[in-house]
Amino acid sequence: METITETPVGAVRTGPARGRAAVLAVAATTFAVVTTEMLPVGLLSPLGDALGVSEGTAGLAVTLPGVVAALTAPLLPGLAGRTDRRTLLVALVLLLAAADLVSALAPGFGVLLGARLVVGVCIGGVWALAAGLAPRLVRAAAVPRSTALIFSGIAVASVVGVPAGALVGEVAGWRWGFAAVGVLALVVAALLAALLPPLPPSRPLRPAQTAALLRIPAVRTGVLLVLLLVTGHFAAYTYVRPVLERAGIGTGAVSGLLLVYGVAGVAGNFLAGLARVPRRALLLIAALLVLALGGLAAPGSAGPTVALLVVWGLAYGGVSVTTQRWVLSAAPSAPEAGSALFTGAFNAAIAAGAAAGGAVVDGVGVAGVLAVGAGLVALALLVCAVSSPPRTSP
């Protein structure tokens, strides 16, 4: 197997207490960006009604940031040159806050999409920097735990951020949901400025290093699994609110059910993290996702719909940790390039899923978008079943 190596990232000398505090600030940052990225999912119907667009068109508020983030993640660190990474992170989060507040005040859908484009730049830039910061903030023994804490922002955003934003939107109106995450971003920027040590740039990752990983067969398989699973999921999940409403579930219960979904996702994340063999975990995850999405495609009452939603959350909660382990196991000597490739593929799949879902939901309705999602996940199940797993463990 071809070996691709990277230049190591230099550590920053700081005390244990300040290092832990800095890691918490970075975790708060990932929570803020993921909450902002996914917020339209919980506000899709009222947002579309207020701005005079269909639910499929409103889904572009999720698609556009994903496209921009996928392009930005591998490019921004190099474009930033010698800018201190603390300064850059604070600037990106302040820009995120500004975009959220513009979204809250948007007079029309075009202005909101412009603000969401800026959100995509912030998402890609923050993840490109934050994903690899733990080795620069804490001692080597604490790096795995600190990295897990930084990535926990994804799960906490699903459990707390998006449902809370949806609840604010239901109580006070969708504009206040965007305003709330804008204020959150301002608080996070202040935490970063206060708690992060200076982070002078290390040698930037060249795009050619990331692209070279695709010459490794197991890496290509891992990226394909990310694209199929995440695209299938987001084709359906972007329109989860109409799915719940179709089953007769009132709008007041949507935020609570999204919370239930998020709790199931956290449980799935930790359960998948215990799996020693990513391939076996992915086979089970894909099978459960096919069951959940296929079952939801058929008209049903509230009870079965809620049960399938829980299965959906439990299964999808394990997707990111298992696919990331697959990619990093396939390229153990190039963790930063592997992470960049994984992040780009993941965000591209979010955008593709939201776009595909929008086209299908406008054409044939909610049942069609669930069927498309189930079909893509079934293809991922087939790919996983016939492919050789990586030979090493991360």
N, C-alpha and C positions, 0 to 999 in steps of 0.2 A: 504494500500500500504506500502511496506517495506520502512523504512527510513534509509538512509546511510549518515553519516556526516563526515566532514573532519576537520583536524586541520587548523585553520586560518593561513594565511600568514602574517608575521610581516611587518609593514610599515616602510619605511625609512623616516627619518626626513629631509626634504629639502624644500627650498623656492618655492613659486608658479612659479616664472619665470623659475627657473632651472628645476622644475618638468615638465613644458610644453615643454621645450627644449628637455628634456630626452625622453618624449613621441614622439616627432617629430623624434628623432633619431631612436627610435624603429620602428616607422612607415616606415622610410626609409629602415630599415632592412627587414621588411616583403615585401616591394616593391622589394628589390634586390633579395630575395630568390625566390619569385614567378616568377619574370622575368626570372631568371636563370632556374627554373624548366620548364617553358612553352616555352622557347626560341626555342627549336627544332621544335615546331609546325610550326613556321613561316619560318623555314629553311630546312624543311624535304626533299624536292625534290633536291635542290642543294647539301645538305649534303650527301644524299644517292648516287647521281651521282658521287660526288668527291671521296667517299670512296668505291665505287664499291659494294653497297648493295641495295636491293630492298627497296621501301618505307615502306613495312611492317616490314622489319628488322630494318630500321632506326628508327621506332617507339619505339624500345627498349630504345632509349635515353630518352624517357619519362617514359616508364614502370619501368625501373630499379630504378631511384630515388624515384618513388612512393612507391615501395616495401620496400626499405631501410628506407624511412621516416616513413612509417607505423610501422615498427619494432622499430625504434629509439625513436620516440616521447615519449612512456611511460617508456622507460628504461634509457635514458641518464641522467635525473636529479638525479636518484638514484646512477648511476655509477659515477657521478661527485663528490659525497661525499660532502666535505666541501669547495670545490672550490668556490670562489666568483663568483656570476652570471654575474657581469660585465666582469670579466676576461674571463669567459667561452664564453659569447656572442661575445666578440671581437675575441677570438681565432677561433670560428666557422665561423665568417664572413671572417677572413683572410684565413681560409682553403677553403672557398667557392671561394674566389678570385683566389687562387692557382689552384683549380680544373677547373675554367673557362679558365684560361690561358693555362693549359695543354690541354684542349679541343681544344683551338684555334690552338695549335701546333701539334695536334695528327697526327701521320703518317698513322694510320690505324684505323679501326672501333673498334678493341679491346681496344686500348689505350683510345679512346674516351669513351667507356663504363666504363672502369676503373675509369676515371675521374668523370663520371656521378654517379657512385656508391658513391664516396666521396661527391658529391653534395647531394645525398639522406641523408647521415648522417647529413650534415649541415641543410637541410630543417627540418628534424625531431627534431633536437636539438634546432634550433632557435624557432620553433613554440611551443615546449614544455616549453620554458622559456618565450618567448615574450607574449604569449596569456594571461598570468596572471600577468603581470608586472604593469599594471595601478594602482592597489591599493597600490603598494609599492612606487610609484613615485609622486602621486598627492593626494590631500585631497579627502575625501569620496564623497563630492558633485560633484567632477569633474570626478569620475571614469567612469560612463557610457559614457560620451563624449570622454574621453581619450581612452577607450577601442575601441570605434567605430573608432577613428582615427588610432589606431594601426592596426585594421583589414582593414582599407581602402587601405592599401598597395596592397591587392588582386585586388581590382577594378582598382586602378591606374596602376598596372602592366598590366592588360588586355588592358587598354585604351592607355597607353603610352609605357610601357616597351617592350612588345612583338612586337607591330607594329614597334617601333623604331629599335629594334634588327633586325627585318625582313627587314626594309628599309636599314640599314647598310649592311646587307648581300647581298641585291640586288645590291647596288651601289658599294661595295668594295669587296664582297665575303663573304661566310658564316663564314670563320675563324675570320674575323673582327667583326662579330656579337658577338661571344663568347669573343673576346678580350675586346670589349666595356663593357660587363657586368662584366668582371673581374676587369676592372678599376673602375667601379661603386662600386663594393664590397670593394675595397681598400678605397675609399672615405668614405663609410658607416662605415667601421671599425674605421677610424679616428674620425668620429663623435661620435660613441659610446664611445670610449676611452675618448673623451673630455667632453661629456655631461652627461653620466650616473654617478650617485653617486655610491659608493661602495654598493654592494648588497650581503651581507652575506647570506648563504643558510638558508632557513626555513626547517622545517621537510619535507623530500621528500615524494612524493605521492607513496604509495605502489601499485604495479600492482594488488594485490588482491582487493583493493578498486575499481579500475576501472572495473575489471571483475564482481564484485558483482552487479554492476548496471544492468547487463544483466538479472538479476532475475526479474526486473520490466517490465511488459508486454509493457507499452507504450515506454519505452526506447528501447526494442527490435524492436518495430515497427519503431521507429525513425531511428535506425541504418540500418534496412532493406531498408527504403526509401532512405537513403543516398547511400547505396550500389547500388541500382537499378538506381536511377537518375544519379548519378555521373559516374557509369560504362557505362550506355547508352550514356551519353553525350560525354565522352572521347573516347569511341569506335569510334565515328564519328568525334569529333572535332580534334583529333590528325591528321586526314587526311583531314582537311578542305581545305588545299591548293590544293590537287588533285581534290576535289569537285568543287572548283572555276574554275580550269583550264579546267575541263571537260565541263563546261558551256560556254567555249570560252572566258573566262576572261584572259587577258594577265598577265604575271608574274609581270609586273610593277604596276598593279593595286591591287595586293594581299595585300600589306602592308596597303594601304588605306582602303580596305574593312575590314581588321582586326581591324583597328581603328574604323570604323563605328560599327562593331560588339561590340567592347569594350565600346563605348559610350552608345549603347543600353543596354549593361549589367549593366553599372552604373545606368542608369535610372531604370532598372528592380530591382536592389538592393534596391534603395531608395523607390520605390513603394511598394515592398514586405515588407520593414521595417515598412510601415504605416499600414499594415494589422493587425487587432486586433486578428484574429483567424488564426493561422498558417495552420490549416487543409484546410480551404477554399482557402487560397493563394496557397497551394501546389496542390490542385485539378486543379486550373486554370493554374498554371505553367506547370504541367504534360500534360494537354490537349494541350497547345500551343506547347510544345516540340514535342509531337506526330505529330501535324500538320506540324511543320517545318521540322522535320527529314523525315517524310513520304513523304512530298512534294518534298524534295530535292532528294529522292531516285529515283524519276522518271526523266528521261532526260528532261532538260529544257534550255531555253535561259538565257542570262545574267540578264535581267530584273527581271523575277520571282525568279531567284536564289538569287539575292541581297535582294529582299523583304523578302524571307524566312530566309535569314541569319540574317536580322534585328530582325525578330520575334524570332528566335533562341536565339540571344543575349539577347533580352528583357526578355525572359522567364528564361533562365539559370541564368541571373543575380540575380534572387531572390532565387535560390536554397540554397545557403549557409546560408543566414540569416534565412530563414524559417525552414530549417531542424535543424539548431543549436538551434533555439528557441524551437522546438519540443522536442529535447533531453534534454535541460536544464529545460524546463517546467515539464518534466516527473521525474526529479531528482533535485528539487529545493534546497535541503539541501546539495548537493554534486556538486557544480559548477565546481571545478577543475577536479574531476574525470570524470564528464560529458564531459568537454572540451577535456580531454585526449582521451576519447573513441570516441568522434566525430572526432577529428583530425586523429586518427589511422584509423578509418573507411573511412574517406574521402580520405586519401592518398592511402589506399589499393584499393579503387575503381578507383582512377586515374590509378594506375598500371594495374588493371584488365581490365579496358576499353582500354588502349593503347595496351595491349597484345592481347585481343580478337579482337580488330580492326585490328591489324597487321596480325593475322591469316586469318581473313575473307578477307581483302583487297588483300592479296597475292593469295587467293584461288578463289574468285568470283568477286573481283573488288570493286570499290567505292560504287556502288548501294547496294551491299550486306551489307557493313559495316553501311550504313545509315539505312537499314532495320533492322539490328540487334539493333542499337541504339534506333530506334523507338519502337521496340518490348519490350525492357527492360523498357523504360519509360512508355509504356502502362501498363506493369505489375505493376509499381509503382503507376500509376493512380488507378488501381484496388485495390491494398493494401490500399491506402489512403482512398478510398471510403468506404471500408468495415470495417476499423479499428476504434476503439474508440480513440479520441484525448486525450492528457494529460489533467488533471483536473486543473492544476494551470498555472499561467503565470509567466515568468521569471522576 
